Amino acid sequence: MKYIQRCMEDTFLNLQREYPVVLVTGARQVGKTTMLERMLGEEQGNRTRVSLDDLNTRQLAKNDPAMFFQINAPPIYIDEVQYAPELFPYIKLHVDKHHRPGDFWLTGSQLFKLMDGVQESLAGRVALLHMPPLTQSEINRNADPTPFRIDTDILADRQNTIGSKSITDMYQQIFTGGMPALVSGQYSNRDAFYSSYLSTYLERDVKEQSGTIDSLKFMNFITATASITGNLLNYKVIAENSDIDQKTAKSWLRILESLGIIFYLHPYAGNTLKRLVKTPKLYFFDTGLVAYLTKWSNAETLQNGALSGSILENFVISEIAKGYMNIALEPFIYYYRDKDSKEIDVIMERDGVIHPIEIKKTSIPGSQLTGVFKLLDKPNLPKRGAGAVICMVDKLGALDRNNLLIPVWLI
C-alpha cells in the first residue's frame, strides 16, 4: 500500500521541535499511527515505540507508570495513550525536569477523555493536533497544507495545480469518503470496510465510554444521526428514530464527537443579531460513512438522491474545517439563520472581516444566491468582505465584483 502524504506532517515536525509533548488525536483508522510510523522511520535517533493496544503493555502503564518509563525511556512514541491516563502525571514530572522538545509523541482516539488528563497534567507543555480523514488535497496527492480562503490568487494557483473535476467525480469522492484504507486501495469493498468499522471500532468505543449498549439501537441511532447531516441538531428526532430516550441520544452524540466522528457548526452571533436560531448544525467528518449509513448503493444514486444537497454541504464544510485542523488552527466558521428562515450556509471570520458563503449543487448559479449576504451589513458587526458561492461550476470565476464562484473541487 502506497503511503499518502498528510498535510499535517510539517505542522507535526515543527511542533515537536518546540514542545516536549505532541498529542495527535483523531478517529480510528484516519492514519494517526501510519503518519507517526513514517515520521519515526525518518527520524534520526532511537525513539522507543509502544502501543497501549497491547494488553500487557497497557496493564503495566496503568498499574506501574514509574516502571513503564524505566523500561520505555524517552524519547518515546506512545500509541493509543487514552488507555492509560495514569501516565500523564509521570510525563509531567519528566518534562519539568528535562525540558527536552520532542520527548513524547502521543496518539489517541478519544479526544475529550484525553483532554481531561492533558488539562490536569500537561497544560502549557503539550501541542494538540486533531487528525481528520483525508482532505481533497491529500487524495489528489499534492498535500498542499494551505487551508481554504476566499483569495483569488490562492485559488487560481490551486486550479492550475489540480486541473478540474466533474460533478460525477465529486460525488464519487463524497461517496468513497476520506478513510486512507479505502482511498489507497488497501480495501476495495467499501461496504465491508464500513460495516467492520462500525462494529469493530465505533460500537466498541461507545461501549467503553457508556457501558453496555444495545447494538441494534446503536446502529439505528448512528443511522438517524447521519440522516440529519447538514441540518439543525434535533435530539428528539434522533431519539424517536432510534428507540432511545433523549438523554441517551445526547450521551451518544457526545461520545461520537469525542471520537472525532461528528462535529458541530455553531450559529454566528453578534451584538445586533438578536433574532437568531441558536441550535448548532450537525456534520460528519467522513462523508463516506454518511453515505454508507444512509444506504446509498453507489455515487450516481447519491448524486441524484434526496440527500445530495445535504451531503454536498457536509463535504464542503468538513473540507474547510479539516484544512485548518491540519495546520493546528481554529477555522472560525459559523452559519447564520434567523427566525424568518433566512440562512447563510457559512460565515468565515478572518482578521476582523467576515466572508459569507453559499453552497449549492447547481452548475448555473444566479445572483439571487448572494442577496442574503446583505443581512450581515450591520453597523456593529465586522466588515463584510468578499463572499462566494461554492458550487459545481467547472472553473474559478466571479458572480459579481464582490462574490466569487468557486468549484467544489478547489476547496
C-alpha positions in Angstrom: 0.0 0.0 0.0 1.4 3.3 -1.1 1.7 6.0 1.7 -0.5 9.0 1.2 1.4 12.1 2.3 -0.5 14.1 5.0 -0.9 17.9 5.2 -0.2 17.6 8.9 3.3 16.3 8.6 5.2 19.7 8.6 3.0 21.0 11.4 3.7 18.0 13.5 7.5 18.2 12.9 7.6 21.9 13.7 5.7 21.5 16.9 7.8 18.6 18.1 10.9 20.8 17.8 9.3 23.2 20.2 7.1 21.3 22.6 8.1 18.4 24.8 4.8 16.6 24.2 2.8 16.4 20.9 -0.5 14.7 21.1 -2.3 13.6 17.8 -5.9 12.7 18.3 -8.5 11.6 15.7 -11.0 8.9 14.8 -10.0 5.3 14.4 -8.4 4.5 11.0 -7.8 8.1 9.9 -4.0 7.5 9.7 -2.5 8.7 13.0 -0.3 5.7 13.6 0.7 5.5 9.9 1.9 9.1 9.8 3.9 8.8 13.0 5.4 5.5 12.0 6.6 7.3 8.9 8.0 10.2 11.0 9.6 7.6 13.2 11.3 6.0 10.2 12.7 9.3 9.0 13.8 10.5 12.5 17.5 10.4 13.4 17.8 8.8 16.8 16.5 5.9 18.9 12.9 6.6 19.9 11.0 3.8 21.7 7.7 2.8 20.2 4.9 1.3 22.3 1.2 0.7 21.7 -1.3 0.5 24.5 -3.5 -1.7 22.3 -1.2 -4.4 23.6 -2.9 -5.5 26.8 0.3 -6.4 28.7 1.8 -3.1 27.9 -1.4 -1.3 28.9 -1.6 -3.1 32.2 2.0 -2.1 33.1 1.3 1.5 32.1 -1.8 1.7 34.3 -0.6 -0.2 37.3 3.0 0.9 37.5 3.7 4.0 35.4 7.1 4.5 37.0 8.3 1.1 35.9 6.7 1.6 32.5 9.0 4.6 31.9 12.0 2.8 33.4 11.6 0.2 30.7 10.5 2.7 28.0 12.6 5.8 28.5 12.0 8.9 26.4 12.2 9.9 23.6 9.2 7.7 23.2 6.1 7.3 20.9 3.0 6.0 22.8 0.1 4.9 20.6 -3.5 4.9 21.9 -2.4 6.7 25.1 -6.0 7.2 26.2 -6.0 3.7 27.7 -3.6 4.8 30.5 -4.2 8.3 31.7 -2.1 7.3 34.7 0.9 8.1 32.5 0.2 11.8 32.3 1.5 12.9 35.8 4.7 11.0 35.1 5.1 12.6 31.7 4.7 16.0 33.5 7.4 15.1 36.0 9.8 14.2 33.2 9.0 17.3 31.2 9.5 19.6 34.1 12.8 18.0 35.0 14.4 17.7 31.5 12.6 20.3 29.3 13.5 18.5 26.1 11.4 19.2 23.0 10.0 16.2 21.2 10.5 13.7 24.1 6.9 12.4 23.9 4.9 11.6 20.7 1.4 10.5 21.7 -1.7 9.4 19.8 -5.2 8.8 21.0 -8.7 8.1 19.7 -10.8 9.7 22.4 -10.3 13.5 22.3 -12.4 14.6 25.3 -11.3 11.8 27.6 -7.7 12.7 26.8 -8.2 16.4 27.3 -9.2 15.9 30.9 -5.8 14.3 31.7 -4.0 16.7 29.5 -5.5 19.8 31.2 -4.7 18.4 34.6 -1.2 17.4 34.0 0.3 18.9 30.8 -1.2 22.4 30.4 1.4 24.5 28.7 3.6 21.5 27.9 1.7 19.8 25.1 0.8 20.7 21.5 -2.5 19.3 20.4 -3.3 18.2 16.8 -6.5 16.6 15.7 -6.2 14.5 12.5 -9.3 14.2 10.3 -9.9 11.8 7.4 -8.1 12.7 4.2 -8.7 16.0 2.5 -9.1 16.6 -1.2 -5.5 17.9 -1.3 -4.2 14.6 0.2 -6.4 12.5 -2.0 -5.1 14.4 -5.1 -1.6 13.5 -3.8 -0.3 17.1 -3.7 -0.7 17.6 0.1 -1.0 21.4 -0.1 -1.3 22.5 3.5 -2.9 25.8 2.6 -6.4 25.9 4.1 -9.3 27.3 2.2 -9.6 31.1 1.9 -11.6 33.3 -0.3 -8.5 34.5 -2.1 -8.3 34.6 -5.9 -4.5 34.1 -6.1 -4.5 31.1 -3.8 -7.5 29.5 -5.6 -6.1 30.2 -9.1 -2.8 28.6 -8.1 -4.6 25.6 -6.8 -6.7 25.3 -10.0 -3.5 25.3 -12.1 -2.1 22.5 -10.0 -5.2 20.3 -9.8 -6.9 20.8 -13.1 -10.7 20.2 -12.9 -13.2 17.6 -11.8 -16.7 16.9 -12.9 -19.8 16.6 -10.7 -19.6 12.8 -11.2 -16.0 12.8 -9.9 -17.0 14.9 -6.9 -19.9 12.6 -5.9 -17.7 9.6 -6.3 -15.2 11.2 -3.9 -18.1 12.1 -1.5 -19.4 8.5 -1.7 -16.0 6.9 -1.1 -15.1 9.2 1.8 -11.7 10.0 3.2 -10.6 6.9 5.1 -7.0 6.1 4.0 -7.6 2.4 3.7 -10.3 2.9 1.1 -8.6 5.8 -0.8 -5.3 3.9 -1.1 -7.0 0.8 -2.4 -6.0 -1.3 0.6 -9.6 -2.4 0.8 -11.7 -2.4 -2.3 -15.1 -3.3 -0.7 -16.4 -0.1 0.7 -19.5 -1.6 2.3 -17.5 -4.3 4.1 -15.0 -1.8 5.4 -17.6 0.5 6.9 -19.6 -2.5 8.3 -16.4 -3.7 10.1 -15.5 -0.1 11.1 -18.8 0.3 12.9 -18.8 -3.0 14.7 -15.1 -3.3 15.4 -14.3 0.3 16.4 -17.2 2.6 16.9 -19.5 0.3 18.8 -16.7 -1.0 21.0 -15.5 2.6 21.8 -19.0 3.7 22.6 -19.4 0.7 24.9 -16.2 1.6 26.7 -17.4 5.1 27.4 -21.1 4.4 28.2 -21.3 0.9 29.4 -23.3 -1.9 27.8 -25.3 -0.8 24.8 -27.9 -2.5 22.5 -26.1 -3.0 19.2 -29.3 -2.6 17.1 -30.3 0.6 18.9 -26.8 2.0 18.4 -27.0 1.3 14.7 -30.4 2.9 14.5 -29.0 5.9 16.4 -26.0 6.5 14.2 -28.1 6.0 11.1 -30.6 8.5 12.4 -27.8 10.9 13.1 -26.4 10.5 9.6 -29.8 11.2 8.1 -29.9 14.7 9.6 -26.3 15.7 8.5 -26.3 19.3 7.4 -29.4 20.1 9.4 -30.1 21.6 12.8 -29.3 19.2 15.7 -32.6 17.6 16.9 -32.3 15.3 19.9 -36.0 14.4 19.8 -35.9 13.2 16.2 -32.8 11.2 16.7 -34.1 9.6 19.9 -37.5 8.7 18.3 -35.9 7.2 15.2 -33.5 5.1 17.4 -36.0 3.9 20.1 -33.9 5.5 22.8 -34.5 8.4 25.2 -33.2 11.9 24.6 -30.7 11.6 27.5 -29.1 8.6 25.8 -29.1 10.3 22.4 -27.3 13.3 23.9 -24.8 11.0 25.7 -24.0 9.0 22.5 -23.7 12.2 20.4 -21.1 13.5 22.9 -19.2 10.2 22.5 -19.3 10.5 18.7 -18.0 14.0 19.0 -15.2 12.9 21.3 -14.3 10.1 18.9 -13.8 12.5 16.0 -16.8 11.2 14.1 -19.1 14.2 14.1 -18.7 18.0 14.7 -21.0 21.0 15.0 -21.2 24.3 13.2 -22.4 26.9 15.6 -24.5 30.0 14.7 -22.8 33.3 14.1 -23.8 35.8 16.8 -23.2 39.5 17.1 -24.4 42.3 19.2 -27.1 43.3 16.6 -28.2 39.8 15.7 -31.0 39.3 18.2 -33.4 37.0 16.3 -31.1 34.1 15.5 -31.6 30.4 15.7 -29.1 29.2 18.4 -29.1 25.5 17.7 -25.9 24.1 16.1 -25.9 22.2 12.8 -24.5 18.6 12.8 -21.9 17.3 10.3 -19.7 14.2 9.9 -16.0 14.4 9.2 -16.3 11.5 6.7 -19.0 11.7 4.0 -18.3 8.1 3.0 -19.6 7.0 6.4 -22.7 9.1 5.9 -23.4 7.6 2.5 -23.0 4.1 3.9 -25.3 4.7 6.9 -28.0 6.3 4.7 -27.8 3.3 2.4 -26.9 4.8 -1.0 -25.6 1.9 -3.2 -23.3 4.0 -5.5 -22.2 7.5 -6.2 -24.8 8.0 -9.0 -27.8 7.3 -6.8 -26.3 9.5 -4.1 -25.8 12.4 -6.6 -29.5 12.1 -7.7 -31.0 11.3 -4.4 -32.7 13.3 -1.7 -29.6 13.6 0.4 -27.4 15.0 -2.4 -27.6 18.7 -1.3 -27.1 18.0 2.4 -24.2 15.7 1.9 -22.5 18.1 -0.5 -22.8 20.8 2.2 -21.4 18.4 4.7 -18.5 17.7 2.3 -17.7 21.3 1.8 -17.8 22.4 5.4 -15.8 19.3 6.6 -13.2 20.1 3.9 -12.8 23.7 5.2 -12.6 22.5 8.8 -10.1 19.7 8.0 -7.8 22.1 6.2 -7.4 24.3 9.3 -7.2 21.4 11.7 -4.2 20.1 9.7 -2.2 23.2 10.5 -3.4 23.4 14.1 -5.6 26.4 13.5 -9.2 27.1 14.5 -11.2 27.6 11.3 -13.6 30.2 12.8 -16.5 29.1 10.6 -20.2 29.5 11.5 -23.7 29.6 9.9 -26.4 32.2 10.0 -30.2 31.5 10.3 -32.7 33.9 11.7 -36.3 33.3 12.8 -37.6 34.2 9.4 -35.6 31.2 8.0 -33.1 33.4 6.1 -29.9 31.5 6.1 -26.2 31.8 5.1 -24.5 28.4 4.9 -21.1 29.5 6.1 -19.6 32.6 7.6 -15.8 32.7 7.8 -14.2 35.2 10.1 -10.6 36.2 9.5 -8.6 39.3 10.6 -11.8 41.2 11.7 -13.6 40.6 8.4 -16.5 38.2 7.8 -16.9 36.3 4.5 -20.3 34.8 3.6 -20.5 31.6 1.6 -23.4 29.7 -0.1 -23.1 26.1 -1.0 -25.2 24.9 -3.9 -25.3 21.8 -6.1 -26.0 23.9 -9.2 -23.6 24.5 -12.1 -25.5 27.6 -13.2 -25.6 29.8 -10.1 -27.7 33.0 -10.1 -27.1 36.4 -8.5 -30.1 35.8 -6.2 -27.9 33.3 -4.2 -25.9 36.2 -2.6 -28.8 38.5 -1.8 -29.0 37.2 1.7 -25.4 38.3 2.4 -26.8 41.8 2.9 -28.1 40.7 6.3 -24.5 41.0 7.6 -24.3 44.7 6.8 -24.9 45.8 10.3 -23.1 48.7 12.0 -22.0 46.7 15.0 -20.8 43.7 13.0 -17.3 43.2 11.5 -16.8 44.5 7.9 -18.3 42.2 5.3 -15.5 41.0 2.9 -15.6 39.1 -0.3 -18.3 36.4 -0.5 -18.5 33.2 -2.5 -20.8 30.6 -4.0 -19.2 27.1 -3.8 -20.9 25.1 -6.4 -20.5 22.8 -9.4 -19.1 25.3 -11.9 -16.2 23.9 -13.9 -13.7 26.7 -13.1 -13.0 29.6 -10.8 -14.9 32.7 -11.7 -16.9 35.6 -10.3 -20.6 36.2 -9.9 -20.1 39.9 -9.5 -17.3 42.2 -8.2 -17.9 41.1 -4.6 -18.6 37.4 -4.9 -16.5 34.5 -6.3 -17.8 31.4 -8.0 -15.7 28.5 -6.6 -15.8 24.9 -7.9 -16.3 22.4 -5.1 -13.0 20.7 -6.1 -11.0 23.8 -5.2 -11.8 24.0 -1.5 
